[in-house]
């Protein structure tokens, strides 16, 4: 059975959880409490994000292309305002 495509709600949930980790400095346990998930579920989600990012970097290196091909600085990592997905 093919994997289900994430919905907009799934994306927003992940972005909120990453925001709680990166900007609020919350632990996986605290994030899980706020998001209604277990600590293990949060850790698993973050691991899948790390694995996907690492895979993408390897693929870009194998093709000889930069990881970020954005021309506009505001579209590069760190260029978006905090909680940009909420606007």
Residue frames as qw, qx, qy, qz and C-alpha x, y, z in Angstrom:
[[0.000, 0.890, 0.455, 0.000, 0.00, 0.00, 0.00],
 [0.408, 0.508, -0.046, 0.757, 1.47, 3.40, -0.94],
 [0.291, -0.294, -0.473, 0.778, 2.17, 5.92, 1.78],
 [0.042, 0.862, 0.504, -0.016, -0.48, 8.55, 2.43],
 [0.337, 0.501, 0.017, 0.797, 0.40, 12.05, 1.31],
 [0.238, -0.352, -0.518, 0.743, 0.59, 14.47, 4.23],
 [0.043, 0.830, 0.517, 0.207, -2.27, 16.95, 4.44],
 [0.105, 0.707, -0.095, 0.693, -1.98, 20.67, 5.08],
 [0.659, -0.684, 0.058, -0.307, -2.92, 19.95, 8.69],
 [0.936, -0.157, -0.021, 0.314, -0.11, 17.38, 8.95],
 [0.545, 0.466, -0.065, 0.693, 2.34, 19.94, 7.57],
 [0.198, -0.757, 0.080, -0.618, 1.19, 22.64, 9.99],
 [0.842, -0.534, 0.001, -0.075, 1.41, 20.23, 12.93],
 [0.859, 0.039, -0.036, 0.509, 4.98, 19.32, 12.01],
 [0.303, 0.603, -0.056, 0.735, 5.96, 22.96, 11.52],
 [0.475, -0.754, 0.042, -0.451, 4.47, 23.87, 14.90],
 [0.916, -0.377, 0.004, 0.137, 6.35, 21.02, 16.57],
 [0.717, 0.258, -0.039, 0.646, 9.64, 22.03, 14.93],
 [0.004, -0.739, 0.033, -0.673, 9.00, 25.61, 16.03],
 [0.706, -0.675, 0.022, -0.215, 8.45, 24.49, 19.63],
 [0.910, -0.161, 0.019, 0.381, 11.74, 22.58, 19.50],
 [0.605, 0.344, 0.056, 0.716, 13.88, 25.14, 17.67],
 [0.022, 0.616, 0.001, 0.787, 12.55, 28.44, 19.03],
 [0.616, -0.643, 0.016, -0.455, 10.95, 27.58, 22.35],
 [0.149, 0.505, -0.801, 0.286, 13.57, 24.97, 23.29],
 [0.792, -0.223, 0.270, -0.500, 10.97, 22.45, 24.42],
 [0.267, -0.278, 0.922, 0.048, 11.80, 18.79, 24.91],
 [0.332, -0.053, -0.803, -0.492, 10.12, 16.04, 22.90],
 [0.177, -0.379, -0.857, 0.301, 8.12, 15.13, 26.00],
 [0.091, 0.492, 0.306, -0.810, 6.75, 18.69, 26.38],
 [0.284, 0.234, -0.487, -0.792, 6.03, 18.95, 22.65],
 [0.264, -0.166, -0.929, -0.198, 4.20, 15.63, 22.82],
 [0.040, -0.461, -0.702, 0.541, 2.07, 16.84, 25.73],
 [0.195, 0.480, 0.032, -0.855, 1.09, 19.98, 23.83],
 [0.370, 0.271, -0.598, -0.657, 0.46, 18.13, 20.56],
 [0.840, -0.042, 0.237, -0.487, -1.37, 15.18, 22.10],
 [0.837, 0.354, -0.417, 0.003, 1.31, 12.66, 21.13],
 [0.865, -0.448, 0.011, 0.225, 3.81, 10.55, 22.96],
 [0.245, -0.803, 0.429, 0.333, 7.46, 11.51, 23.37],
 [0.567, -0.100, 0.739, 0.351, 8.41, 8.54, 21.19],
 [0.496, 0.689, 0.511, 0.133, 6.05, 9.70, 18.40],
 [0.070, 0.982, -0.086, -0.152, 7.64, 13.16, 18.45],
 [0.413, -0.585, 0.613, 0.333, 11.16, 11.68, 18.40],
 [0.610, 0.215, 0.714, 0.269, 10.19, 9.44, 15.48],
 [0.377, 0.873, 0.309, 0.016, 8.77, 12.35, 13.55],
 [0.090, -0.921, 0.310, 0.219, 11.92, 14.43, 14.09],
 [0.550, -0.311, 0.703, 0.326, 14.08, 11.46, 13.03],
 [0.594, 0.510, 0.585, 0.212, 12.15, 11.10, 9.77],
 [0.202, 0.977, 0.026, -0.070, 12.70, 14.81, 9.08],
 [0.318, -0.737, 0.535, 0.265, 16.45, 14.44, 9.75],
 [0.632, 0.005, 0.726, 0.272, 16.63, 11.35, 7.55],
 [0.509, 0.743, 0.421, 0.108, 14.81, 13.09, 4.69],
 [0.036, 0.973, -0.181, -0.142, 17.07, 16.14, 4.92],
 [0.459, -0.526, 0.657, 0.284, 20.19, 13.96, 4.93],
 [0.650, 0.302, 0.661, 0.222, 18.93, 11.97, 1.93],
 [0.377, 0.901, 0.214, 0.010, 18.23, 15.17, 0.00],
 [0.157, -0.878, 0.396, 0.220, 21.72, 16.53, 0.73],
 [0.567, -0.230, 0.735, 0.293, 23.31, 13.28, -0.52],
 [0.583, 0.570, 0.560, 0.143, 21.17, 13.35, -3.67],
 [0.200, 0.975, -0.019, -0.094, 22.13, 16.96, -4.40],
 [0.331, -0.699, 0.576, 0.265, 25.82, 16.15, -3.88],
 [0.638, 0.060, 0.728, 0.243, 25.56, 13.14, -6.20],
 [0.485, 0.739, 0.432, 0.178, 24.04, 15.33, -8.91],
 [0.503, 0.028, 0.044, 0.862, 26.52, 18.13, -8.27],
 [0.097, -0.691, -0.310, -0.646, 23.89, 20.72, -7.45],
 [0.013, -0.270, 0.519, -0.811, 23.63, 22.96, -4.39],
 [0.064, -0.364, -0.879, 0.301, 21.16, 21.94, -1.69],
 [0.149, 0.753, 0.416, -0.488, 19.42, 25.31, -1.93],
 [0.397, 0.252, 0.499, 0.728, 18.86, 26.71, -5.39],
 [0.001, -0.873, -0.463, 0.155, 16.72, 29.63, -4.20],
 [0.427, 0.479, 0.102, 0.760, 17.58, 32.91, -5.85],
 [0.264, -0.763, -0.046, -0.589, 15.76, 35.07, -3.31],
 [0.190, 0.305, -0.726, 0.586, 17.42, 35.29, 0.13],
 [0.532, -0.186, 0.349, -0.749, 14.01, 35.30, 1.85],
 [0.909, 0.074, -0.205, -0.355, 13.35, 31.81, 0.44],
 [0.546, 0.362, -0.705, 0.273, 16.56, 30.30, 1.80],
 [0.666, -0.410, -0.576, 0.238, 16.92, 28.57, 5.15],
 [0.390, -0.416, -0.337, 0.749, 16.60, 31.15, 7.88],
 [0.075, 0.124, 0.281, 0.949, 15.10, 33.69, 5.50],
 [0.364, -0.554, -0.588, -0.464, 11.46, 33.22, 6.44],
 [0.292, -0.496, 0.336, -0.746, 9.94, 34.91, 9.45],
 [0.087, -0.034, 0.924, -0.370, 9.02, 32.81, 12.45],
 [0.378, 0.404, 0.759, -0.343, 5.71, 30.98, 12.01],
 [0.141, 0.288, -0.439, -0.839, 5.48, 32.02, 8.35],
 [0.132, -0.197, -0.916, -0.324, 2.99, 29.21, 7.66],
 [0.017, -0.547, -0.717, 0.431, 0.37, 30.87, 9.88],
 [0.098, 0.474, -0.003, -0.875, 0.00, 34.02, 7.81]]
